[in-house]
Every structure is written in C-alpha cells, then in structure tokens.
Amino acid sequence: MKVIAAMNGLVSSDVAALYALRYAALFGHTLCLLHVLNPADRKEEVEMSMAEAEEAASHYEVKTERIFLTGEPDEAIRKYLAENRTDTLFCSTRMHRSFFKNSLSERLSRLSLPANLAVVRVAHVNAVFVTENILIPIREDRLSAQKFAFFSSLAKAFGAATEIYSLHPTDRRRLAAMDTHTARMLFQKINTRLSHYANILKLLDIPLTIKHAMTDREIDQILHHAARHDFQLMIIGGRRDYSFPGFFRENPMERLFWHTPVNTIAFYARDKN
C-alpha cells in the first residue's frame, strides 16, 4: 500500500509531504514522492525537496520512491492511482488568496478517486514538527467513519491530544430563548452519540475532549475557536460538491482555508466504487 505526497518544490508541498510521511510511518506504507512535470516548476527544486523528504523518511524507516509523470496533472495522477493501490494522496494548496480556484488540489477534489485525498493548507510551516493538539469541527454528531479514521490516525502518528468541536446551528431568536438545561441535555445527547468514537480513542490511548457551541455563524465560530486555543492542526471534511458539510452558503473551503490560523487538512474519502 502506498501513501503519495504530490510535490512541486514549494515549502507548502514540503510540509504536506511531512504529514504524509508521519501517516505512512504509522501504517508501514511506502511513501511515494510524486511530481507531474510542467514548465511552471523547476525540476531541480522538486528533486531537492524530494531528497529532504527522503532524509526525513530514513529516520522513521519508511521506504520511499520517486514518481515523475507527464501530461495534465489531475488526469495523470488519476491514472496513476487507478493503477497503483494507494491509501491516501496528500496535496498542498497555494499560499495566495485565490489558491483554491482551479488549482491542482481543487481539481483533484472534484474527481472520483480510488484513494483518499488530503488537501493541506499550511498556515505555520514549523507546526508540523510540534503537533500536540488536533481539532476536528463537526456539525452536531456528523462524523463519518472514514474522516474519524484519518483524524485518529494523525493523532496517533503525532502522539497528539484531540478535540471534537460539535457545532449546533441555531438562529439568534432560538438561541436567546434556549435555557441552560435544554442546552445541557442537547449536548449530553450528542456526547452519547459520539461515545463509540470516544471509546476507540481511549483504546488507542489518545486524549479526547468534546466541546460544543451553538451559533448562527459557524465558520466564524470555528476560526475563533481555533485561534483562541493551542491547536497545531485542524481536520475538516471535504465534499466533492465543493461545500463544507451543510455549514455555509458561500464558498466555504476557500474562506476557511484563507483565514485558518492553524494548519488545516481537508479530507476527501475515496470513491466507494
């Protein structure tokens, strides 16, 4: 089984490769350093980045291999994935404001892929070396098994503590009318529904905290919470229809990625077919 890091010689892809490395090391997978040849990227810089990733991999005794493809990047990668058994493809985003529009990561997120896709937004380069707390915001109790498996795997790989941040969409009128007892009962019900995930993390010896928030501005609440607490990584669920799971009407992924105060990975589960 392979874990792939798409590399282009930029710092953001170097960081994404380090997340891929820690994930591959946890499961004993081969780390494939992949680049699609194109005039926009300098091959010497890509090879230098690959060499640094290989040196890091040697410390974790992870086998590596280099893959160079040609053609349209998204189609070349899709063809490679179809021919090679792959767990997860890690791909970074651009650093400027329009980074997600028509980027490779955006195009890949729209494809039906036979592997998981992890799109990495780097807010702090050095955070990958000191990942101690990982946040996953969800809506109420909506946490898929695939997303939880990825979240818990990274937590185990880094030896990090975790937090599930359960958001409850509530308009201001209902929020003002809700009493403390009703809110507490709602939160307890959600905690019960999430108890099987809590039990798994306990078995894995991964510390877990579950917190709740009632809000009518969910993306702002996530960003505010991430900024106020000591997280180094946030995992969110990606959707191939380009929307954060029911949270927002506007372009959610770009806004969240642009404003995130912590490194963030959008996880897209592999196509079930």
Secondary structure, DSSP 8 states (H G I E B T S, - for coil): -EEEEE--SSHHHHHHHHHHHHHHHHHT-EEEEEEE--TTS-HHHHHHHHHHHHHHHHHTT--EEEEEE-SSHHHHHHHHHHHS-EEEEEEE--SSTTTTTT-HHHHHHHS--SSEEEEEE-S-GGGGGS--EEEEEEETTB--HHHHHHHHHHHHHHT-EEEEEEEEE--HHHHHH--HHHHHHHHHHHHHHTHHHHHHHHHTT--EEEEEEEES-HHHHHHHHHHHTT-SEEEEE--TTS--TTT-SS-HHHHHHHH-SSEEEEEE-----
